[in-house]
Amino acid sequence: MRLLQLALASVFAGNDKLFAGPESRDKFDDWMSGLKAWRTKTVQDLEYSGAVYEDPAVNWTRLSYVQPQVHMWDVALFDPERQEFTVESFLDGLQQQYGGIDSVLLWPTYTQIGIDDRTQYDYYRVLPGGLEGLAAVIA
C-alpha cells in the first residue's frame, strides 16, 4: 500500500491531471523529458528493481495472452441446481468460443467487494467446498 501511496502522491502533486499531453507539437520534447524524469524519480522513490518479474512462480504470465475472466457464480462455471463447479464443460465452451485459452481469471468478489468488511480471500473461503473445493477447480 505504501508503494501505491508514493506513486499516487508523485503523480497528483500539484496537478489535477495524470499526464496532460503537450500543448503543441513543438513542446513535445520538453513534455517527454518531463515524463521521463517523473518515471526515473518514481522508480527511485519506490526502490523498484523489477525483480518481481524474475520470479519463476509468475513467469507463466508472460505467455498468458488469452485470459478470460469469470465470476465464480457464472452459470457457465457453476451449476446452481447441483451446487457444483462444471469446469470441464466451462473449458469446452472456452475452446469453442476462443479456439483455446492460456489461463482463466477466477473472480469471486465482483460485485460484492466493499458491501461489508470481507476481503477478497474471504470470498474464496466461502465458495462451495471452501479452499479445498477451489483447489479442485484449479487443479
trRosetta pair geometry for C-beta under 8 A, 3 or more apart (Angstrom, degrees):
i j d omega theta_ij theta_ji phi_ij phi_ji
1 4 5.7 -56 -155 36 38 112
1 5 6.4 40 149 -21 69 105
2 5 5.6 -54 -149 35 34 114
2 6 6.4 35 154 -19 66 103
3 6 5.8 -53 -151 35 32 111
3 7 6.4 29 154 -17 65 107
3 46 5.3 64 -145 -141 95 103
4 7 5.7 -56 -147 38 31 110
4 8 6.1 25 158 -14 67 109
5 8 6.0 -58 -143 42 27 106
5 9 6.0 31 157 -23 64 109
6 9 5.8 -55 -144 35 27 112
6 10 6.5 20 160 -14 63 107
6 42 7.8 142 131 -148 97 74
6 45 5.4 -172 170 138 127 115
6 46 5.9 165 94 -83 136 76
7 10 6.1 -61 -153 37 28 105
7 11 6.4 25 153 -19 64 110
7 42 6.0 62 -121 -157 76 116
7 45 8.0 160 -77 92 54 120
7 46 6.5 23 -65 -73 93 126
8 11 5.6 -56 -145 37 34 112
8 12 6.0 7 166 1 70 114
9 12 6.5 -70 -138 49 23 92
9 13 6.1 47 160 -56 63 98
10 13 5.9 -28 -140 -4 28 120
10 38 7.0 148 150 -161 113 91
10 41 6.8 -177 -156 111 143 111
10 42 5.4 180 92 -95 157 92
10 45 6.4 153 -55 48 145 163
11 15 7.6 -100 153 70 51 115
11 18 5.8 -15 180 -137 117 71
11 38 7.9 82 -99 -178 59 131
12 15 6.3 -145 -157 67 35 75
12 16 7.5 34 -151 -109 84 33
12 18 8.0 -38 -77 -98 68 55
15 18 8.0 125 120 -96 118 9
15 20 7.9 -138 -171 -2 120 104
17 20 4.4 49 111 -46 154 96
19 35 6.4 57 -145 -109 132 108
21 31 7.0 47 -175 179 47 157
22 25 7.3 110 102 -94 129 17
22 27 4.2 176 -169 94 114 96
22 28 4.7 -135 16 -87 164 51
22 30 7.4 117 -117 66 120 84
22 31 3.8 -121 -75 -23 101 154
22 32 8.0 -36 -48 -30 126 72
23 27 5.4 32 46 41 81 153
24 27 5.2 88 57 9 73 103
24 28 8.0 -98 103 -34 47 77
25 28 5.7 -19 -165 -24 43 117
27 30 5.4 -56 -168 46 67 112
27 31 5.7 72 135 -28 84 106
28 31 5.5 -62 -147 40 31 113
28 32 6.0 29 159 -19 69 107
29 32 5.8 -53 -144 37 29 109
29 33 6.4 32 154 -21 62 105
30 33 5.6 -52 -149 34 32 113
30 34 6.5 32 153 -18 64 104
31 34 5.8 -57 -154 36 31 111
31 35 6.4 31 150 -19 65 106
32 35 5.5 -52 -146 36 35 113
32 36 6.3 34 155 -17 66 104
33 36 5.8 -55 -147 38 30 109
33 37 6.3 32 153 -20 64 106
34 37 5.6 -53 -146 35 32 112
34 38 6.4 36 153 -21 64 102
35 38 5.7 -50 -151 33 32 113
35 39 6.5 33 150 -19 63 104
36 39 5.5 -50 -148 34 35 113
36 40 6.4 36 154 -19 66 104
37 40 5.8 -52 -148 36 32 111
37 41 6.3 29 156 -15 65 108
38 41 5.9 -60 -148 41 29 108
38 42 6.1 28 156 -20 66 110
39 42 5.8 -57 -144 37 28 110
39 43 6.3 29 158 -19 64 106
40 43 5.9 -55 -149 35 28 110
40 44 6.5 24 153 -14 63 108
41 44 5.7 -59 -151 40 32 111
41 45 6.0 31 154 -20 69 108
42 45 5.6 -52 -140 38 31 111
42 46 6.1 19 162 -9 65 111
42 48 7.8 11 127 7 73 133
43 46 6.2 -64 -144 45 24 103
43 48 4.8 -93 -150 54 68 114
44 47 7.3 20 -178 -75 33 44
50 53 5.5 -36 176 26 78 115
50 54 7.5 81 127 -21 77 97
51 54 5.4 -54 -161 29 52 115
51 55 7.5 71 145 -40 69 87
52 55 5.8 -31 -168 -3 44 119
52 58 7.1 -7 163 54 80 150
53 58 7.4 -95 -124 93 39 116
53 59 7.8 89 -179 -95 58 71
55 58 5.0 45 87 24 107 100
55 59 7.0 -162 91 -37 53 81
56 59 5.4 -36 -141 1 40 123
58 61 5.4 -17 175 5 78 119
59 62 5.8 -29 -174 7 59 116
60 63 6.4 -73 -168 47 49 95
60 64 6.3 55 140 -39 78 110
60 103 7.6 106 137 -62 114 138
61 64 5.2 -52 -141 23 43 120
63 102 6.6 -160 126 -152 71 140
64 67 5.2 45 156 -60 106 121
64 102 4.2 175 -138 121 60 130
64 103 4.5 -15 -142 10 127 122
65 102 5.6 105 37 -12 59 147
66 98 5.8 144 178 172 141 142
66 100 7.2 100 70 108 149 65
66 101 4.7 -126 112 -135 107 64
66 102 5.1 126 53 3 71 91
66 103 8.0 150 87 32 56 57
67 101 6.8 114 -94 -176 34 107
67 102 6.0 -53 -66 67 79 96
67 103 4.8 -5 -113 72 100 86
67 104 6.6 176 -159 -98 68 22
67 105 5.7 67 158 -25 106 97
68 94 6.4 -147 24 -124 141 117
68 98 7.2 -146 -37 -41 121 147
68 101 6.2 -68 5 -122 96 145
68 104 5.9 -17 69 -123 79 78
68 105 7.2 -143 107 29 37 82
69 104 7.6 137 -108 -172 25 66
69 105 4.3 -29 -108 71 75 112
69 107 5.3 35 -179 -22 102 133
70 74 5.0 -94 -173 19 93 148
70 76 7.1 -107 -141 75 127 111
70 77 5.4 109 155 -34 139 144
70 90 7.4 59 -141 -168 170 131
70 104 6.0 -10 11 -177 114 114
70 105 7.2 152 20 78 63 60
70 106 6.3 -28 69 -112 88 52
70 107 6.5 169 80 24 34 93
71 74 4.7 123 62 -42 81 93
71 77 7.9 -178 80 37 52 132
71 107 5.3 -56 -97 82 50 97
71 108 7.4 109 -163 -104 62 29
71 110 6.3 -101 -103 73 106 96
72 77 6.9 -103 -154 100 33 136
72 78 6.6 55 154 -37 58 138
72 106 6.0 55 -80 -176 87 96
72 107 6.8 -147 -26 77 77 44
72 108 4.2 15 -10 -98 136 78
72 123 7.7 164 17 152 147 104
72 127 6.0 -92 174 -110 146 118
73 77 7.9 123 126 71 4 103
73 78 5.4 -68 -140 50 37 146
73 80 7.7 44 -166 -77 89 104
74 77 4.7 61 72 20 95 102
74 78 6.4 114 64 20 46 91
75 78 6.5 -76 -110 68 32 67
75 79 7.2 66 -155 -102 70 41
75 80 6.8 -52 -107 -10 90 101
76 86 7.7 -124 157 74 36 113
76 89 7.8 -141 -174 115 63 93
76 90 5.3 105 142 -117 82 86
76 93 5.8 -104 -164 68 116 164
77 85 6.0 -22 160 -148 77 86
77 86 6.4 -179 -170 54 26 76
77 87 7.2 30 -151 -91 78 50
77 90 4.6 47 -99 -99 66 147
78 84 7.4 -174 -150 101 66 25
78 85 5.5 -41 -99 -103 70 60
78 86 6.9 173 -97 11 15 85
78 128 7.8 139 -143 17 118 128
79 82 4.3 18 107 40 125 102
79 83 7.2 -60 92 -6 77 17
79 84 5.6 -2 51 60 103 70
79 85 7.6 166 12 -111 78 10
79 86 5.2 81 -30 -36 103 119
80 83 6.8 24 -163 -77 33 54
83 128 5.7 165 170 -115 86 151
84 128 6.7 -126 -99 115 42 152
85 90 7.8 -44 176 -11 85 138
85 128 7.3 -176 -30 67 87 119
85 133 7.5 140 -4 169 122 100
85 136 7.7 154 50 99 131 99
85 137 5.0 -18 108 -103 172 109
86 89 4.6 -23 154 43 110 111
86 90 5.7 129 99 -29 77 94
87 90 5.5 -61 -147 38 29 115
87 91 6.2 24 160 -16 67 107
87 137 5.7 172 -74 -148 127 67
88 91 6.0 -57 -148 38 28 106
88 92 6.3 32 152 -21 64 106
89 92 5.3 -48 -145 35 36 117
89 93 6.4 42 153 -22 64 102
90 93 5.8 -55 -156 33 30 113
90 94 6.7 28 149 -17 63 104
91 94 5.5 -50 -148 36 38 112
91 95 6.4 44 150 -24 66 101
92 95 5.5 -50 -151 31 33 115
92 96 6.6 31 151 -15 64 104
93 96 5.7 -54 -150 38 34 110
93 97 6.0 26 155 -15 68 112
94 97 5.6 -58 -137 43 31 108
94 98 5.6 -17 178 23 71 112
94 100 7.8 59 129 -135 91 15
94 101 5.1 -38 158 -14 129 129
94 104 7.4 -96 -86 -82 163 117
95 98 7.2 -70 -121 56 15 76
95 99 6.9 26 -172 -140 51 12
95 100 5.9 26 -125 -76 70 50
95 101 7.7 -103 -76 -2 52 86
98 101 5.5 62 82 -66 147 86
101 104 6.6 58 125 -62 148 79
106 134 7.9 150 125 -150 164 103
106 137 7.4 88 -97 122 152 134
106 138 7.4 -91 -17 -76 144 109
107 110 5.5 -4 154 20 117 107
108 120 7.2 123 68 -166 98 72
108 123 4.0 163 122 133 117 116
108 124 5.6 165 25 -72 159 59
108 127 6.5 -88 -117 -67 139 112
109 112 6.0 -123 -171 61 50 85
109 113 3.9 27 174 -47 113 114
109 120 5.0 -52 -62 -118 136 81
109 123 5.1 178 -83 18 68 167
110 113 6.7 -32 -77 8 42 105
112 115 5.6 -76 -167 18 62 121
112 118 7.7 -9 135 68 112 127
112 123 6.8 145 77 -104 129 129
113 118 7.7 -113 -120 88 59 89
113 120 6.6 -2 -103 -81 127 76
113 123 7.4 -64 -75 -38 85 145
118 122 3.8 -122 -163 81 98 147
118 123 6.3 108 141 -50 127 77
119 122 5.0 112 50 -2 65 99
119 123 7.7 -124 100 -3 44 85
120 123 5.8 -53 -161 29 39 113
120 124 7.2 38 145 -17 65 100
121 124 5.6 -49 -156 32 43 112
121 125 6.5 45 147 -23 68 103
122 125 5.5 -53 -151 32 36 115
122 126 6.6 22 158 -12 68 107
123 126 6.3 -59 -146 38 31 102
123 127 7.5 56 151 -46 58 87
124 127 6.0 -31 -165 -8 40 116
124 131 6.4 53 136 -93 102 77
124 134 5.7 16 -172 -73 97 162
125 130 5.7 -3 -166 -147 55 83
125 131 6.1 -19 -109 -44 62 91
126 130 7.4 -4 -94 -104 15 65
127 130 6.6 143 63 -102 73 15
127 133 5.8 -149 110 86 101 122
127 134 5.6 91 65 -64 145 98
128 133 5.4 -143 107 169 60 166
129 132 5.6 -109 163 83 91 80
129 133 1.8 112 91 -63 122 128
129 134 7.0 177 94 -19 103 54
129 136 6.7 -51 144 27 157 125
130 133 5.6 111 47 14 43 100
130 134 7.2 -81 126 -3 36 96
131 134 5.3 -50 -147 36 38 115
131 135 6.4 46 151 -26 66 99
132 135 5.5 -47 -151 29 34 115
132 136 6.9 35 149 -19 62 100
133 136 5.7 -51 -155 32 36 112
133 137 6.7 39 147 -22 65 102
134 137 5.4 -51 -152 31 38 115
134 138 6.5 14 159 -3 70 108
135 138 6.4 -67 -144 47 29 95
135 139 6.2 48 155 -49 65 102
136 139 5.7 -38 -143 6 30 120
